[in-house]
Amino acid sequence: MFESNVAVVGAGYVGLTTAACLASLGHRVTCADTDQAKVDTLRAGQATIREPGVRELLVQGLAADRLEFVLGAAAAASEAEIVFLCVPTPMGRDGAADLTTLESVVTELRDVLAPGCVVVTKSTVPVGTAVHIDGLLGRTDVAVVSNPEFLREGSAVHDFLNPERIVIGSEVPPAAERVAVLYKELGAPVVQTDSASAEMIKYAANCYLATRLSYVNAIAELCEHLGADIDDVTRGMGLDQRIGPSFLKPGPGWGGSCLPKDTHALLRTAEALGCDFPLLRATIDTNHRQHELVVEKVRQAVGGRLTGVRIGLLGLTFKANTDDLRDSPALVIAKRMAAEGAELLGFDPSLPGPAPGTTGQMRVVDTPYQAADGAAALTVLTEWPEFRDLDWERIAGLLSGRSVIDTRNHLDPLVLRHAGLSCRQVGHPAPEDLGLAG
Ligand code: UGA
């Protein structure tokens, strides 16, 4: 089997998953981070992210001597044949991607890289970044390749090892081929193209996914007014092979570390070019509106005003099976309710204690039952599987009101009804319209 000497710069979600998976494919991987404590933890075989499968691959990679962790990019990259850049590219103040960290890593590596080395961007970066990095490096003996990741948090290892496609873009085809060989045994279709197209594929895919969800959320709102059922509607849509069944679930709005950042970044790119992109603007605006619709449902459920009203929140992460709170719709909604004077009790299974950035606005409690204690309404914001199996009779006894607002269509309304509760979902007519109020 072909075996490469690879460096991965950055041990976050993308970097650590990439490093652990490439090691599992038989490559020798050195992964760098600037955080000494993180490096020490990883060296000890403990995962620093909550991601199924990462710990196992980490332990295997360390034991097989195919994976090591070092402090600083230069220490990892000096002997590597291929260097993956997996550093954060957060949203800057104007909505555009902030490349400060990426640029400083490239500057640090400029004089360290071995001749013939290939530098690969894996983080999501604006179109044109590969060419920009090439200019910053100023090395004719080093090629730059764009190889965007398509990893979903919570199934990143599975997505890495079972890719639907591998996208590789470069102005230097032999360099692109060297990167393609790393993934050869995965047998996925490879889209080999220029770097701008590879970078654009990532934005186009994430922005399409966000647009699809905003569309579904808008259709769900219409369903509520028209007495239609969004779950049946999306099932009927998804059986059309041109549409497909995935990514059609309505919710409290889409969030996370990727879709919000990438939609804003592409919109800024379009604006900078003088290209109007009203569809993408509407995608973002519809998402903000979705947060407001949730707040309005909670307001209605407690009689029209949130001031001084206790509300329980179940699920704070941006989706289930992650501990990531970045750009979580749950926190945006919590913030809006807190601004109206609601007293918030929040619970999330992935958070051991008070969540960063949430203290002050809400009290983070240790059990879902504590979140319900004395609350006028309970709002489910993340689809954690265990919420379906809560003791709803007990919750009914703890709540001061009767309303549960299920923003993920995750609960069984009949079970709640048996417990004497009214369950308001997304894209379903209100229980009172069906004569089902608890
Ligand atoms: C997303 C993309 O799905 C990945 O392909 C991409 O690689 C990644 O961003 C990235 O750019 O790194 P992720 O942010 O982990 O992955 O989350 P998703 O599973 O895509 O969910 C995004 C948001 O949409 C969440 O808030 C989720 O709850 C929401 N969602 C998703 C729905 O409301 N309904 C759905 O049917 C699916």
Residues whose N, C-alpha, C, O or C-beta is under 5 A from the ligand:
A	BS01	UGA	E149 F150 L151 R152 E153 F247 L248 K249 P250 G251 G253 W254 G255 G256 S257 C258 L259 F318 K319
